[in-house]
Amino acid sequence: MKSHRQDSISTGTKLVGLTLAAALATAGFGCSSGGDSPSGTGGSAGTSATAGTTGTGGKGGSTAGTGGSATGGSIGSTAGTGGSATGGTAGSTAGTGGSATGGSTAGTGGSATGGSTAGTGGGGTGGTGTGGTGGPANLPPTLNVPAGATVKLSLHAMGDQVYTCTASVAGAGGAGGAGGAGGSGATTYSFVLKQPDAKLYNQSNTQVGTHGAGPNWTSIVDASVVNGAKVWQENSPTAGAIPWLLLRATSNTGTGVFSDITFVQRVNTTGGVAPGTGCDATTAGTDTRVAYTADYYFYNGGQGAAWTTPPANLPTAIAVPTGATFKIHDHAIGVQVYTCTASAAGGAGGAGGAGGTGGSGATTYSWVLKQPDAVLYDSSFAQVGTHGLGPNWTSTDGSVVNGAKVAGVNSTMTGAIQWLLLQASSHTGAGVFTDITYVQRLNTAGGPAPASGCDATSAGTDIRIPYSADYYFFTGGTGGTGGGGGGGSGGGGGGGGGGTSG
């Protein structure tokens, strides 16, 4: 962890608005679903997401290639890139490229008759929210990009995740890693990710790049390269698939399409998980290639001057007072914690709170915000603090600021907690947070209280709801009145229960 870097910008002299979505097609790159990024062994049962329209059914269909189209039938299998579904009748799959009739497998650019889920480029019904401006639908909130980042292009990757069977240092009783063998006091063996090895395709199903060790993404059109590092991961909703990722760019070379990329998301993954067996002393040092596909979304913006410039044109209710000066911007990833709480007996017909139940003269139950629990990151995504009960923000230098809600407005993203203006209520320690007077919570994703599940059987239990947000910290401006109206104390999240939120 490292300490905060401080920047001072007067809110009266330098404010830049959030960037609007812009799709860029450059030198053969189309804005299609796709992309790739390496990771370790994947999990399953994460937050669900579907790229494209989920068709119904499909007869005789097996596995579709990238894109393509499919028609009719029943009991299909998996269609092109972007998800899978089975069952039903008269399903159809939208995609890019040609089509194939009959059962079996369609090649690149085709699909099998009777597919089930929309392929690359297929139209579809989206879920709630997007990752940044123009990002993928149904994105886990923890993978949302920071404020100011905008999708530039998306590409589809097809290839392999390459794993090496690796011997570890001997340890007493150590168990083998993925696919490995281990024993008491014996050297253990596990498959360790070596690199991805994939081709990148645009919306027209034309190869425009490669994805390899680094991880890096290289254009074969203009030779530009972006290297990345993992920021966060969530399990794929597809069984047996590597995780979905948020990565930040660590370096860029060349002057082409990848030269200004700042963030990358890997979503809609299939396959790629390290083998469950086969790594032992006889195979140590050998590589195993596991086929996978994924969509990669590439963003620019949200770094450099954009990181150190508070968003402009915010609703008056959450604007900082005149004279307040920007000091710090941190990105938070974590959870909002809610407790199922029983209230005093209400009158006849009293309704429960968020996710709660109530009735005539009965005790009511609702999800009440207990606290946030998140990590604060700087622009390089080094941890610089935490965010917790109070709400408070604690820097790695030991300084702490506590806040109280002044006002809140609904998030621009569906299913996200409110944007807030908070005023500092107390400080401890000497450091970066010592002189903070106001805090804005913006660019929220996720975090609202559940809509159900709080009753007598769950009273007193906590639930943790993933979220991310950008926090902007200000000094000065205490002579004015923050937030031109609204707010007061209460639930900070859309649909959330009572309590002060941060």
C-alpha positions, 0 to 999 in steps of 0.5 A, spaced: 500 500 500 502 507 498 500 514 501 495 518 497 498 523 492 495 530 493 492 535 487 489 541 488 484 544 483 479 550 485 472 547 483 471 554 481 476 554 475 477 547 473 471 542 472 471 537 466 464 533 465 464 526 464 465 523 457 460 521 453 460 514 450 463 514 443 465 508 439 471 508 435 472 504 428 479 505 426 483 501 421 479 495 421 477 495 428 469 495 429 466 496 435 463 489 437 463 484 443 469 481 444 476 481 447 481 477 451 485 477 457 489 472 461 487 470 468 488 464 473 484 459 474 476 461 473 471 459 478 463 459 476 457 461 479 459 469 479 454 475 477 450 473 471 451 476 464 449 475 457 451 478 451 446 479 446 439 476 445 438 469 449 434 465 443 429 459 445 431 452 443 434 450 437 434 443 434 440 439 432 444 445 433 451 443 437 456 449 438 456 455 434 463 459 432 464 466 432 458 470 430 453 467 425 446 465 425 441 460 427 434 458 426 428 454 429 428 447 432 428 445 439 433 443 444 439 446 442 446 447 445 451 453 445 450 458 440 456 464 438 460 468 443 456 471 448 453 466 452 448 460 452 441 457 453 438 451 452 431 449 451 424 452 448 422 452 441 423 456 435 429 459 437 434 463 433 441 466 434 444 473 431 451 473 430 456 476 425 458 472 419 455 466 415 451 460 417 451 453 417 445 448 417 444 441 420 447 439 427 455 439 428 459 445 429 459 451 425 466 454 423 469 461 424 464 466 422 458 461 422 453 458 427 449 451 427 442 451 426 438 451 432 442 455 436 440 458 443 444 464 445 445 470 441 452 470 438 457 476 437 454 482 434 447 479 435 442 484 438 439 482 445 436 485 451 440 488 456 440 487 463 441 493 468 447 498 468 453 498 464 460 498 465 463 505 464 460 509 458 458 504 453 460 498 457 457 491 457 450 489 460 450 485 466 457 487 468 458 486 476 459 492 479 466 491 482 468 491 475 465 498 473 471 502 470 472 509 474 469 515 472 471 519 465 473 512 462 469 511 455 469 504 451 473 505 445 472 498 442 470 491 443 473 485 440 472 477 441 478 473 442 478 465 440 484 461 443 487 458 449 489 459 456 496 456 456 498 453 463 505 450 465 505 444 470 509 447 476 513 444 482 513 448 488 517 448 494 516 442 499 511 443 504 509 439 510 502 436 508 501 441 502 496 439 497 497 440 490 494 446 486 489 446 480 490 439 477 496 437 481 498 432 486 501 433 493 502 430 500 505 430 507 512 433 506 512 432 499 513 437 493 507 439 490 505 440 483 500 445 480 498 448 473 500 455 473 498 460 468 503 461 463 500 466 458 494 467 453 495 465 446 489 468 442 486 471 436 482 478 436 476 479 431 472 485 430 465 485 428 466 483 421 469 477 424 476 479 421 482 478 425 485 485 427 490 483 433 493 478 438 493 477 445 499 474 449 504 474 455 504 480 459 498 480 458 498 484 452 493 486 446 497 487 439 494 490 433 496 487 427 493 492 423 497 498 426 502 494 431 500 498 437 500 494 444 497 495 450 499 491 456 495 490 462 495 488 470 489 485 473 485 490 478 479 485 480 476 479 478 469 476 479 467 468 477 464 467 470 456 466 470 458 460 465 460 454 469 467 451 467 469 458 465 475 463 467 473 469 471 471 476 468 476 481 469 477 489 470 484 490 468 488 497 468 493 499 462 500 499 465 504 501 458 502 503 451 506 502 445 505 505 438 501 510 435 495 506 433 488 503 436 491 501 443 496 507 444 491 510 449 487 505 452 487 506 459 482 500 462 480 493 459 474 488 461 474 481 460 467 478 460 463 473 457 468 468 458 467 460 456 472 455 457 480 456 459 480 453 466 486 449 468 485 442 468 483 438 474 488 433 474 494 431 470 500 435 473 505 431 477 512 429 477 512 426 470 509 432 467 512 437 471 515 443 466 510 441 460 505 446 458 497 444 457 493 449 452 485 450 454 481 453 449 477 459 451 473 465 448 472 472 451 469 479 449 474 484 451 472 491 452 477 497 451 476 504 454 480 510 454 480 516 458 479 516 466 486 517 467 491 523 467 488 529 468 481 526 468 483 523 474 484 529 478 478 533 475 472 533 479 466 532 474 462 538 472 455 539 471 452 535 477 445 536 480 445 542 484 443 538 490 450 534 491 455 540 488 460 542 493 459 549 496 463 555 492 470 556 495 471 548 496 477 546 492 479 539 490 484 535 493 484 527 492 480 522 488 479 515 490 476 509 487 472 504 491 471 497 490 467 493 496 460 492 499 455 495 502 453 491 508 445 491 510 442 488 517 435 485 517 432 489 522 425 488 526 422 494 527 417 496 533 410 493 532 406 498 527 399 499 526 394 495 521 397 494 514 404 497 516 408 495 510 415 492 511 422 496 509 426 495 503 426 487 502 422 486 508 415 484 510 409 487 514 402 486 516 396 488 520 399 490 527 405 485 526 412 487 527 416 489 520 422 487 518 427 491 513 434 491 510 438 497 514 444 499 512 450 497 517 456 500 513 460 500 507 466 496 507 471 497 501 478 498 499 480 505 496 485 505 490 489 511 487 490 512 479 495 506 479 490 502 483 495 501 489 491 501 495 491 507 499 486 507 504 479 503 506 472 506 507 468 503 513 463 504 518 461 512 520 461 512 514 469 514 515 475 514 510 481 512 513 488 513 509 494 508 509 498 514 513 493 514 519 488 520 518 481 519 518 475 523 516 468 521 518 462 524 514 455 525 514 450 525 508 448 532 506 444 530 500 443 524 495 440 523 488 439 517 484 445 514 480 445 514 472 446 507 472 440 502 474 440 498 480 446 503 483 446 506 490 445 514 490 450 519 488 452 523 495 454 529 498 457 528 505 460 533 509 466 532 514 463 531 521 470 529 525 477 528 523 483 524 527 490 523 525 495 527 521 495 526 514 491 527 507 484 526 510 486 531 516 483 537 512 477 534 508 471 538 508 466 535 503 466 528 500 462 526 493 460 519 492 459 519 484 459 513 478 456 508 483 455 501 481 451 496 485 450 496 492 442 497 493 439 493 499 435 487 497 428 487 495 426 481 499 429 476 504 428 480 510 423 477 515 423 473 522 427 468 520 433 472 517 432 478 523 439 480 525 443 477 519 447 481 515 448 481 507 453 484 503 452 487 496 458 488 492 459 495 489 464 500 486 464 508 486 468 514 485 470 518 491 472 526 491 475 529 497 475 537 498 478 542 502 475 549 504 468 551 502 465 551 509 462 558 509 457 556 504 452 551 504 453 544 501 448 541 496 442 546 494 437 541 497 434 534 498 438 529 502 438 529 510 440 523 513 437 516 511 438 511 506 444 512 501 442 507 496 437 507 491 432 502 495 436 501 501 434 501 508 435 507 513 442 509 516 447 514 513 451 511 507 457 512 504 
